[in-house]
Amino acid sequence: MPKLKTKSGVKKRFRLTATGLLKHGVAGKRHRLHHHNGKYIRQNRGTKLLSKADTAAVKAWAPYGLG
């Protein structure tokens, strides 16, 4: 069997936690932040955990794990 390739966008955007969940950065925090209010900027600081429904799809794109 040939080896499966990992989607290059997945290895750049996601990290696996010790319990198997996926961490990701929050979208919409790069530029033009004056369009967002302070509450939005504060609540989306740092990283978030991916939902269970999306986790299965992302793990399929990284067949041998992430890092």
Backbone as a printed PyTorch tensor [residue, N CA C, xyz], in Angstrom:
tensor([[[  0.8340,  -1.1900,   0.0000],
         [  0.0000,   0.0000,   0.0000],
         [  0.8790,   1.2540,   0.0000]],

        [[  0.5070,   2.2470,  -0.7910],
         [  1.2690,   3.4950,  -0.7550],
         [  0.9770,   4.2740,   0.5210]],

        [[  1.9020,   5.1100,   0.8630],
         [  1.6960,   5.9630,   2.0350],
         [  0.6690,   7.0450,   1.7130]],

        [[ -0.0790,   7.4500,   2.7350],
         [ -1.0670,   8.5130,   2.5770],
         [ -0.4320,   9.8490,   2.9040]],

        [[ -0.8180,  10.8510,   2.1640],
         [ -0.2690,  12.1800,   2.4120],
         [ -1.1390,  12.9400,   3.3940]],

        [[ -0.4920,  13.7680,   4.2130],
         [ -1.1880,  14.6730,   5.1190],
         [ -1.4690,  15.9710,   4.3760]],

        [[ -2.6840,  16.4930,   4.5320],
         [ -3.0040,  17.7960,   3.9450],
         [ -2.0880,  18.8480,   4.5730]],

        [[ -1.4150,  19.6170,   3.7370],
         [ -0.4140,  20.5430,   4.2700],
         [ -1.0510,  21.6590,   5.0920]],

        [[ -2.2980,  22.0170,   4.7900],
         [ -2.9700,  23.0440,   5.5780],
         [ -3.2870,  22.5740,   6.9820]],

        [[ -3.5290,  21.2850,   7.1510],
         [ -3.8780,  20.7460,   8.4660],
         [ -2.6760,  20.7780,   9.3950]],

        [[ -1.5120,  20.4030,   8.8910],
         [ -0.3420,  20.3850,   9.7730],
         [  0.1010,  21.7890,  10.1700]],

        [[ -0.3080,  22.7930,   9.4110],
         [  0.0260,  24.1690,   9.7740],
         [ -0.9710,  24.7740,  10.7640]],

        [[ -2.2220,  24.3110,  10.7280],
         [ -3.2870,  25.0010,  11.4460],
         [ -3.7800,  24.3260,  12.7050]],

        [[ -3.4440,  23.0530,  12.9140],
         [ -3.9880,  22.3160,  14.0450],
         [ -2.8890,  21.6570,  14.8460]],

        [[ -3.1280,  21.4900,  16.1570],
         [ -2.2380,  20.7490,  17.0470],
         [ -3.0960,  19.7950,  17.8540]],

        [[ -2.5790,  18.6070,  18.1220],
         [ -3.2980,  17.5870,  18.8680],
         [ -2.9980,  17.7240,  20.3520]],

        [[ -4.0360,  17.6390,  21.1950],
         [ -3.8240,  17.6610,  22.6390],
         [ -3.5640,  16.2450,  23.1280]],

        [[ -3.2100,  16.1020,  24.3930],
         [ -2.8950,  14.7840,  24.9440],
         [ -4.1130,  13.8770,  24.9820]],

        [[ -5.3130,  14.4540,  25.0520],
         [ -6.5300,  13.6460,  25.1050],
         [ -7.1340,  13.4100,  23.7340]],

        [[ -6.4580,  13.8510,  22.6620],
         [ -6.9360,  13.5880,  21.3120],
         [ -7.8050,  14.6670,  20.7170]],

        [[ -7.9720,  15.7890,  21.4160],
         [ -8.7350,  16.9000,  20.8520],
         [ -7.8150,  17.7330,  19.9680]],

        [[ -8.4020,  18.6120,  19.1800],
         [ -7.6200,  19.4470,  18.2720],
         [ -7.7220,  20.9120,  18.6730]],

        [[ -6.5630,  21.5560,  18.7980],
         [ -6.5100,  22.9920,  19.0590],
         [ -6.3610,  23.7180,  17.7280]],

        [[ -6.9420,  24.9120,  17.6550],
         [ -6.8160,  25.7160,  16.4450],
         [ -6.8380,  27.1850,  16.8180]],

        [[ -6.2390,  27.9950,  15.9790],
         [ -6.3010,  29.4320,  16.1610],
         [ -7.6500,  29.9660,  15.7140]],

        [[ -8.0370,  31.1060,  16.2320],
         [ -9.3510,  31.6770,  15.9240],
         [ -9.2390,  32.5340,  14.6650]],

        [[-10.2160,  32.3840,  13.7900],
         [-10.2290,  33.1590,  12.5520],
         [-10.6540,  34.5990,  12.8270]],

        [[-10.2510,  35.5040,  11.9540],
         [-10.6990,  36.8850,  12.0460],
         [ -9.8970,  37.7410,  13.0070]],

        [[ -8.6520,  37.3640,  13.2950],
         [ -7.8600,  38.1370,  14.2550],
         [ -6.5550,  38.6680,  13.6530]],

        [[ -6.4770,  38.7660,  12.3390],
         [ -5.2220,  39.1610,  11.7070],
         [ -5.1180,  40.6630,  11.4630]],

        [[ -6.1510,  41.2180,  10.8650],
         [ -6.0840,  42.6370,  10.5080],
         [ -7.4890,  43.2030,  10.5170]],

        [[ -7.6120,  44.5150,  10.4170],
         [ -8.8870,  45.2350,  10.4520],
         [ -9.6600,  44.9280,  11.7250]],

        [[ -8.9610,  44.9390,  12.8450],
         [ -9.6230,  44.6050,  14.1070],
         [-10.4830,  45.7570,  14.6260]],

        [[-10.3650,  46.9260,  14.0580],
         [-11.1990,  48.0180,  14.5260],
         [-12.6640,  47.8020,  14.1300]],

        [[-12.9350,  46.8360,  13.2420],
         [-14.3170,  46.5050,  12.9140],
         [-14.9660,  45.6620,  14.0140]],

        [[-14.1560,  45.0040,  14.8440],
         [-14.6820,  44.1790,  15.9210],
         [-14.6740,  44.9800,  17.2280]],

        [[-15.6230,  44.6430,  18.1170],
         [-15.6060,  45.3100,  19.4070],
         [-14.6270,  44.5940,  20.3480]],

        [[-14.3810,  45.2030,  21.4900],
         [-13.3880,  44.6750,  22.4180],
         [-13.7450,  43.3100,  22.9690]],

        [[-15.0260,  43.0550,  23.1500],
         [-15.4530,  41.7560,  23.6810],
         [-15.0820,  40.6310,  22.7180]],

        [[-15.2800,  40.8430,  21.4400],
         [-14.9280,  39.8290,  20.4350],
         [-13.4370,  39.5410,  20.4500]],

        [[-12.6310,  40.5970,  20.5340],
         [-11.1790,  40.4370,  20.5140],
         [-10.7010,  39.7090,  21.7730]],

        [[-11.2670,  40.0490,  22.9320],
         [-10.8820,  39.3820,  24.1830],
         [-11.2780,  37.9160,  24.1890]],

        [[-12.4960,  37.6080,  23.7720],
         [-12.9770,  36.2310,  23.8470],
         [-12.2750,  35.3100,  22.8600]],

        [[-11.7410,  35.8500,  21.7850],
         [-11.0850,  35.0240,  20.7800],
         [ -9.5680,  35.0930,  20.8660]],

        [[ -9.0620,  35.4300,  22.0400],
         [ -7.6230,  35.4580,  22.2720],
         [ -7.1170,  34.0300,  22.4510]],

        [[ -5.9370,  33.7410,  21.9710],
         [ -5.3640,  32.4180,  22.1860],
         [ -5.9270,  31.3870,  21.2260]],

        [[ -6.0530,  30.1450,  21.6860],
         [ -6.5240,  29.0560,  20.8480],
         [ -7.8250,  28.4870,  21.4000]],

        [[ -8.5530,  27.7860,  20.5400],
         [ -9.8080,  27.1360,  20.9050],
         [ -9.7070,  25.6570,  20.5610]],

        [[-10.6650,  24.8760,  21.0840],
         [-10.7440,  23.4600,  20.7520],
         [-11.7570,  23.2660,  19.6310]],

        [[-11.4280,  22.4000,  18.7110],
         [-12.3060,  22.1150,  17.5910],
         [-13.4910,  21.2730,  18.0650]],

        [[-14.6490,  21.4700,  17.4510],
         [-15.8360,  20.7160,  17.8480],
         [-15.6710,  19.2430,  17.4810]],

        [[-16.4590,  18.4010,  18.1410],
         [-16.3500,  16.9540,  17.9310],
         [-16.6960,  16.5830,  16.4930]],

        [[-17.6720,  17.2540,  15.9050],
         [-18.0960,  16.9390,  14.5420],
         [-16.9860,  17.2300,  13.5350]],

        [[-16.2430,  18.3080,  13.7450],
         [-15.1810,  18.6730,  12.8130],
         [-13.9010,  17.8840,  13.0630]],

        [[-13.7280,  17.3740,  14.2770],
         [-12.4960,  16.6720,  14.6210],
         [-12.2990,  15.4280,  13.7620]],

        [[-13.3690,  14.6870,  13.5010],
         [-13.2510,  13.4610,  12.7130],
         [-12.7700,  13.7610,  11.3010]],

        [[-13.2740,  14.8320,  10.7050],
         [-12.8660,  15.1840,   9.3440],
         [-11.4150,  15.6140,   9.2960]],

        [[-10.9860,  16.4010,  10.2700],
         [ -9.6070,  16.8940,  10.2730],
         [ -8.6270,  15.7540,  10.5360]],

        [[ -8.9930,  14.8220,  11.4150],
         [ -8.1100,  13.6870,  11.6750],
         [ -7.9690,  12.7880,  10.4490]],

        [[ -8.9930,  12.7440,   9.5890],
         [ -8.8990,  11.9710,   8.3690],
         [ -7.9080,  12.5970,   7.4000]],

        [[ -7.7250,  13.9070,   7.4870],
         [ -6.7660,  14.5910,   6.6070],
         [ -5.3430,  14.4430,   7.0900]],

        [[ -5.1660,  13.9740,   8.3370],
         [ -3.8340,  13.7230,   8.8900],
         [ -3.7850,  12.2610,   9.3250]],

        [[ -3.5830,  11.3310,   8.4060],
         [ -3.7580,   9.9140,   8.7030],
         [ -2.7530,   9.3620,   9.7320]],

        [[ -1.5980,   9.9700,   9.8730],
         [ -0.5980,   9.4580,  10.8020],
         [ -0.4120,  10.3660,  12.0110]],

        [[ -1.3760,  11.2280,  12.2980],
         [ -1.2820,  12.1240,  13.4330],
         [ -0.6070,  13.4330,  13.0630]],

        [[ -0.5360,  14.3200,  14.0190],
         [  0.0760,  15.6510,  13.8060],
         [  1.2960,  15.7900,  14.6930]],

        [[  2.4540,  15.7050,  14.0980],
         [  3.6870,  15.9310,  14.8090],
         [  3.9990,  14.8560,  15.7700]]])
